[in-house]
Amino acid sequence: MNPLMSAEQAVLGAALLDPEQLTHLEWLAADHFYRPVHQALFAALRKLRNDGHPALSADGPLPLSWVIDAVEEAGQHVRGLTAAYAHTLIQACPRTEHAPVYGRMVLEGAIHRTVAQHAIRLHQAARADAVQGEVEGALRTADVLTGVLTDLARRWGTDPRPVPPTAGRAAATDIPPPAQSGQVAEEERFLLAVLAEQPGAMGEVVAWLRPGDFADPTHGQLYRCLGALHHRGEPIDRITLLWEAQRRGLLADGTVSSEQLTAVCEGMVPGSADWFGQRVMRSSVTRTAAASARAIRTLAQDEVLGPGRLINHALHELGPLDEVRARWATANSSPAPKTTASAPSSAEPPPDRVKAARARSTPRPGASPPAPASRLPTLSAARPPSRGHP
């Protein structure tokens, strides 16, 4: 017999033989049992105990009415329960004083089962949001899963904290993502084209969009090139993008060809980098939620994994979703900065571009001395640590 079923029968048999054992099982709930008949019987035993069943105060051997009334009470909520099965449960209990240990086994099975069920719901919500172009369902389901994990940790008596899975166990980054629709790849290409052709477009998305948000790894690498050019304050167009791709070895290793890069840049359509960036970001949220759900479900199906480690590993697998979710909130919290096709001649260059130009400049004989350090942009101004770069 399945060890979990044996544990469920044993804990019920202990409660039927010795009602006092119910006082040691206050942390165990009826829905922690897998079989509906066991759920109904445990709820019935607890109800009879709370109602002050006469058998609890009887002197001498436990009256048979305790078993008969428990079966009758449970029979009002489930079919197929007989007095004969109650005696089978009694025979399945080796020692009544081991009831807390049997109950802990039942709780352990319930934790694995509950985590797996909520992971499945998260995966379903993420897939539904991906089809509908939304993220609210996946994020709401992720919040429910986090709350469930916290409650299970309290019941098990452990401190809920994210802990990375050990080597060989599931991780969200180790599971290949599902195949993406053509619309997702098209929107990524449109975004790259806008970023390469519209001056200042990178400023609209660089604070919250990362290379890992692209479903196509090649698109993510091209976005990384664009981010490097932007960070160094260098001009961005299809030529500088091609040069940066070559410097990073993307042409040599076959990640992208010059023809592919040219096709991406020529595919530009009128639009806002912020709008296309949010489309890519939204796809990243649902894709990350689905990946986290698959990793958590794999962990929950590992019978060797203890409940405490399962809970903490599952919380860790939700970490990537929390990070993407925070950037999604940033992308929607404030309006994107407006850019124009050409800046006025009197406009001051960006500090990062000034810093990069000075770093590349070679002093000439007779040149005027450099400006005092107090007038130069600081490192924090040139490279804002809070914004980062891809």
VMD Tcl script that draws the C-alpha trace (Angstrom):
set ca {
  {0.00 0.00 0.00}
  {1.06 3.58 -0.57}
  {2.88 4.89 2.55}
  {0.68 7.98 2.60}
  {-2.51 5.87 2.64}
  {-1.07 3.74 5.43}
  {-0.36 6.88 7.46}
  {-3.90 8.20 6.92}
  {-5.41 4.91 8.04}
  {-3.11 4.71 11.05}
  {-3.91 8.19 12.36}
  {-7.64 7.57 12.02}
  {-7.32 4.16 13.66}
  {-5.48 5.77 16.57}
  {-8.26 8.35 17.02}
  {-10.91 5.62 16.91}
  {-9.07 3.56 19.53}
  {-8.05 6.49 21.74}
  {-9.98 9.78 21.36}
  {-7.38 11.45 23.58}
  {-4.98 11.39 20.62}
  {-7.07 14.11 18.95}
  {-5.67 16.61 21.45}
  {-2.21 15.97 19.97}
  {-3.46 16.57 16.43}
  {-4.85 20.10 16.67}
  {-2.51 21.23 13.87}
  {-3.94 18.62 11.49}
  {-6.98 19.56 9.36}
  {-9.50 17.31 7.64}
  {-8.52 18.56 4.18}
  {-4.96 17.37 4.76}
  {-6.18 13.84 4.10}
  {-6.10 12.65 0.50}
  {-9.14 10.35 0.42}
  {-12.55 12.03 0.87}
  {-13.73 9.25 3.18}
  {-10.77 9.92 5.46}
  {-11.49 13.65 5.41}
  {-15.09 13.07 6.44}
  {-14.18 10.62 9.20}
  {-11.51 12.86 10.74}
  {-13.91 15.84 10.68}
  {-16.57 13.65 12.33}
  {-14.20 12.51 15.08}
  {-13.21 16.08 15.83}
  {-16.85 17.20 15.89}
  {-17.84 14.44 18.31}
  {-14.93 15.38 20.55}
  {-15.83 19.09 20.49}
  {-19.51 18.29 21.20}
  {-18.52 16.30 24.31}
  {-19.42 12.79 23.21}
  {-20.38 10.60 26.24}
  {-17.70 8.07 25.37}
  {-15.03 10.58 26.32}
  {-16.09 10.66 29.97}
  {-16.93 6.97 30.31}
  {-14.98 4.86 32.79}
  {-13.37 1.65 31.69}
  {-13.05 0.48 28.08}
  {-14.01 2.85 25.29}
  {-17.70 2.35 24.40}
  {-18.45 1.04 20.91}
  {-20.77 4.03 20.42}
  {-17.70 6.18 19.74}
  {-16.94 4.25 16.57}
  {-20.58 3.81 15.52}
  {-21.45 7.50 15.98}
  {-18.30 8.60 14.16}
  {-19.17 6.41 11.15}
  {-22.76 7.69 11.19}
  {-21.67 11.34 11.36}
  {-19.16 10.94 8.56}
  {-21.67 9.01 6.46}
  {-23.79 12.16 6.19}
  {-21.04 13.78 4.11}
  {-19.56 10.89 2.12}
  {-20.79 7.62 0.67}
  {-19.36 4.15 1.08}
  {-18.20 4.40 4.70}
  {-19.16 1.38 6.80}
  {-18.44 0.12 10.29}
  {-16.36 -2.65 8.73}
  {-14.01 -0.09 7.21}
  {-13.70 1.62 10.59}
  {-12.45 -1.67 12.04}
  {-10.00 -1.90 9.12}
  {-8.63 1.48 10.16}
  {-8.24 0.31 13.73}
  {-6.30 -2.75 12.62}
  {-4.04 -0.53 10.46}
  {-2.77 1.37 13.53}
  {0.29 -0.31 15.09}
  {0.42 1.96 18.16}
  {-2.05 4.66 19.17}
  {0.65 6.73 20.92}
  {2.35 7.19 17.54}
  {-0.62 9.20 16.24}
  {1.31 12.53 16.10}
  {3.96 10.91 13.91}
  {1.32 9.43 11.62}
  {-0.34 12.85 11.46}
  {2.94 14.45 10.50}
  {3.21 12.01 7.60}
  {-0.28 12.99 6.49}
  {0.62 16.68 6.69}
  {3.79 16.07 4.69}
  {1.79 14.44 1.90}
  {-0.71 17.30 2.01}
  {2.07 19.88 1.66}
  {3.47 18.20 -1.46}
  {-0.01 17.82 -2.92}
  {-1.09 21.39 -2.13}
  {2.06 22.96 -3.55}
  {1.68 20.92 -6.75}
  {-1.98 21.93 -7.12}
  {-1.27 25.63 -6.73}
  {1.69 25.40 -9.11}
  {-0.64 23.91 -11.72}
  {-3.08 26.77 -11.18}
  {-0.29 29.31 -11.60}
  {0.78 27.67 -14.85}
  {-2.79 27.67 -16.15}
  {-3.28 31.33 -15.19}
  {-0.01 32.30 -16.89}
  {-0.97 30.54 -20.11}
  {-4.44 32.12 -20.07}
  {-2.93 35.58 -19.54}
  {-0.47 34.99 -22.39}
  {-3.37 34.28 -24.75}
  {-5.43 37.24 -23.53}
  {-2.52 39.69 -23.37}
  {-2.82 40.23 -19.61}
  {-0.77 39.59 -16.47}
  {-3.21 40.17 -13.62}
  {-4.41 36.57 -13.37}
  {-0.90 35.13 -13.13}
  {0.23 37.71 -10.58}
  {-2.87 37.20 -8.46}
  {-2.39 33.42 -8.52}
  {1.28 33.85 -7.60}
  {0.22 35.89 -4.55}
  {-2.12 33.07 -3.52}
  {0.70 30.55 -3.89}
  {3.00 32.70 -1.75}
  {0.34 32.89 0.95}
  {-0.21 29.13 0.83}
  {3.52 28.46 1.17}
  {3.73 30.80 4.16}
  {0.77 29.09 5.86}
  {2.19 25.62 5.19}
  {5.52 26.68 6.66}
  {3.74 27.82 9.82}
  {1.88 24.51 10.10}
  {5.07 22.53 9.56}
  {6.92 24.68 12.09}
  {9.61 26.12 9.82}
  {10.69 29.62 8.94}
  {9.60 30.48 5.37}
  {12.62 31.82 3.50}
  {13.80 31.42 -0.10}
  {16.53 28.78 -0.41}
  {18.06 27.78 -3.78}
  {17.50 24.13 -4.75}
  {20.47 21.87 -4.40}
  {22.33 20.58 -7.44}
  {20.28 18.22 -9.54}
  {16.91 19.61 -8.45}
  {14.55 21.72 -10.52}
  {15.17 25.40 -11.09}
  {13.13 27.82 -13.17}
  {16.13 28.66 -15.32}
  {16.84 24.99 -16.02}
  {13.47 24.28 -17.62}
  {13.15 25.21 -21.29}
  {10.44 27.78 -22.00}
  {7.48 26.85 -24.17}
  {7.44 27.74 -27.84}
  {6.50 31.36 -28.36}
  {3.91 32.64 -30.78}
  {4.86 34.53 -33.92}
  {3.28 37.67 -32.51}
  {5.74 37.76 -29.60}
  {8.75 37.48 -31.94}
  {7.29 40.12 -34.23}
  {6.80 42.59 -31.40}
  {10.38 42.01 -30.29}
  {11.65 42.73 -33.79}
  {9.56 45.90 -33.98}
  {10.98 47.07 -30.65}
  {14.58 46.48 -31.76}
  {13.93 48.36 -35.00}
  {12.49 51.33 -33.12}
  {15.41 51.35 -30.67}
  {17.93 51.25 -33.52}
  {16.33 53.95 -35.65}
  {14.74 56.45 -33.26}
  {17.19 58.74 -31.44}
  {16.79 58.56 -27.68}
  {14.39 55.61 -27.80}
  {16.59 53.54 -25.46}
  {15.95 56.06 -22.72}
  {12.30 55.03 -22.66}
  {12.92 51.39 -21.76}
  {16.45 50.97 -20.42}
  {15.36 51.46 -16.79}
  {13.11 48.38 -16.68}
  {13.65 46.18 -19.76}
  {16.36 43.50 -19.65}
  {17.82 41.16 -22.31}
  {16.27 38.18 -20.51}
  {12.80 39.61 -21.14}
  {13.06 38.69 -24.81}
  {11.68 35.29 -25.74}
  {14.15 34.98 -28.62}
  {17.73 34.79 -27.24}
  {19.07 36.44 -30.40}
  {16.80 39.42 -29.83}
  {18.03 39.58 -26.26}
  {21.64 39.69 -27.44}
  {20.87 42.53 -29.87}
  {19.15 44.44 -27.09}
  {22.25 43.92 -24.97}
  {24.30 45.51 -27.75}
  {21.94 48.47 -27.87}
  {22.18 48.82 -24.11}
  {25.98 48.82 -24.25}
  {25.98 51.61 -26.85}
  {23.53 53.61 -24.78}
  {25.52 53.11 -21.60}
  {28.71 54.36 -23.24}
  {26.92 57.38 -24.66}
  {27.65 56.41 -28.25}
  {25.27 57.02 -31.18}
  {22.86 54.23 -32.03}
  {21.92 53.22 -35.57}
  {22.07 50.07 -37.67}
  {25.80 50.54 -38.41}
  {26.90 51.00 -34.80}
  {24.63 48.11 -33.78}
  {26.27 45.85 -36.36}
  {29.71 46.93 -35.15}
  {28.84 46.23 -31.51}
  {27.45 42.81 -32.46}
  {30.74 42.03 -34.18}
  {32.77 43.20 -31.19}
  {30.78 40.84 -28.95}
  {31.39 37.89 -31.26}
  {27.77 37.48 -32.28}
  {28.65 37.42 -35.97}
  {31.56 35.02 -35.54}
  {29.65 32.41 -33.52}
  {26.60 32.55 -35.78}
  {24.23 34.04 -33.21}
  {23.17 36.61 -35.78}
  {24.17 37.51 -39.33}
  {24.50 40.94 -40.87}
  {21.54 40.12 -43.12}
  {19.37 39.24 -40.11}
  {20.34 42.41 -38.32}
  {19.62 44.50 -41.39}
  {16.22 42.83 -41.77}
  {15.39 43.65 -38.15}
  {16.31 47.32 -38.57}
  {14.44 47.63 -41.85}
  {11.31 46.20 -40.27}
  {10.63 49.37 -38.33}
  {7.03 50.50 -38.07}
  {5.75 53.78 -36.63}
  {5.41 53.34 -32.91}
  {6.69 54.05 -29.43}
  {9.56 52.16 -27.86}
  {7.75 52.38 -24.54}
  {4.62 50.73 -26.01}
  {6.52 47.91 -27.72}
  {8.70 47.51 -24.64}
  {5.68 47.01 -22.42}
  {4.38 44.37 -24.84}
  {7.69 42.51 -24.55}
  {7.68 43.01 -20.77}
  {4.15 41.63 -20.46}
  {5.15 38.51 -22.35}
  {8.15 38.16 -20.04}
  {5.91 38.26 -16.95}
  {3.64 35.44 -18.12}
  {6.58 33.42 -19.44}
  {8.45 33.75 -16.13}
  {5.32 32.83 -14.17}
  {4.89 29.69 -16.25}
  {8.55 28.74 -15.79}
  {8.35 29.22 -12.03}
  {5.16 27.16 -11.89}
  {6.77 24.28 -13.78}
  {9.82 24.32 -11.51}
  {7.68 24.34 -8.35}
  {5.53 21.50 -9.62}
  {8.65 19.44 -10.33}
  {9.87 20.09 -6.80}
  {6.50 19.11 -5.32}
  {6.58 15.78 -7.17}
  {9.94 14.91 -5.60}
  {8.95 12.58 -2.74}
  {12.48 12.68 -1.32}
  {12.26 16.41 -0.66}
  {11.20 17.27 2.89}
  {8.34 19.76 3.45}
  {10.58 22.48 4.88}
  {12.98 22.36 1.96}
  {10.11 22.09 -0.52}
  {8.50 25.26 0.83}
  {11.75 27.22 0.87}
  {12.80 26.01 -2.59}
  {9.37 26.93 -3.95}
  {9.67 30.44 -2.49}
  {13.06 30.73 -4.20}
  {11.55 29.70 -7.54}
  {9.08 32.57 -7.22}
  {12.00 35.01 -6.95}
  {12.46 35.52 -10.72}
  {8.76 36.32 -11.02}
  {9.01 38.86 -8.19}
  {11.91 40.56 -9.95}
  {10.13 40.74 -13.31}
  {6.96 41.87 -11.57}
  {8.78 44.78 -9.91}
  {10.11 45.96 -13.27}
  {6.66 45.57 -14.82}
  {5.31 47.87 -12.09}
  {8.10 50.36 -12.84}
  {7.22 50.31 -16.54}
  {3.61 51.20 -15.73}
  {4.17 53.61 -12.85}
  {5.22 56.74 -14.76}
  {4.81 58.07 -18.29}
  {7.66 57.42 -20.67}
  {9.92 60.40 -21.42}
  {9.05 62.11 -24.65}
  {11.69 62.22 -27.37}
  {11.96 64.34 -30.48}
  {13.56 63.63 -33.81}
  {16.20 66.32 -33.32}
  {17.26 68.11 -30.17}
  {17.88 71.88 -30.14}
  {21.47 72.87 -30.80}
  {21.62 74.58 -27.41}
  {20.63 71.43 -25.56}
  {23.31 70.02 -23.24}
  {24.60 66.53 -24.15}
  {23.72 63.71 -21.76}
  {26.20 63.35 -18.88}
  {27.04 59.75 -19.81}
  {27.93 60.81 -23.37}
  {30.15 63.65 -22.05}
  {31.89 61.24 -19.71}
  {32.48 58.68 -22.46}
  {33.80 61.35 -24.86}
  {36.26 62.68 -22.30}
  {37.44 59.17 -21.53}
  {38.26 58.62 -25.23}
  {39.85 62.05 -25.80}
  {43.65 62.51 -25.98}
  {45.04 65.78 -24.59}
  {46.75 67.96 -27.24}
  {49.79 70.18 -26.61}
  {48.74 73.64 -25.59}
  {45.21 72.61 -24.83}
  {43.44 74.30 -22.01}
  {43.57 72.49 -18.68}
  {40.64 70.18 -17.86}
  {37.76 71.46 -15.85}
  {37.96 71.12 -12.06}
  {36.77 67.85 -10.65}
  {33.85 69.60 -8.98}
  {32.43 70.52 -12.40}
  {32.77 67.06 -13.90}
  {29.86 64.66 -13.70}
  {30.29 62.15 -10.93}
  {30.33 58.42 -11.49}
  {26.88 58.13 -9.98}
  {25.57 60.73 -12.41}
  {27.17 59.06 -15.40}
  {26.09 55.55 -14.46}
  {23.02 55.57 -12.25}
  {23.23 52.38 -10.18}
  {19.48 52.32 -9.67}
  {18.81 52.11 -13.41}
  {21.54 49.69 -14.39}
  {22.17 48.53 -17.93}
  {21.46 45.38 -19.81}
}
mol new
graphics top color blue
foreach p $ca { graphics top sphere $p radius 0.5 }
foreach p [lrange $ca 0 end-1] q [lrange $ca 1 end] { graphics top cylinder $p $q radius 0.2 }
display resetview
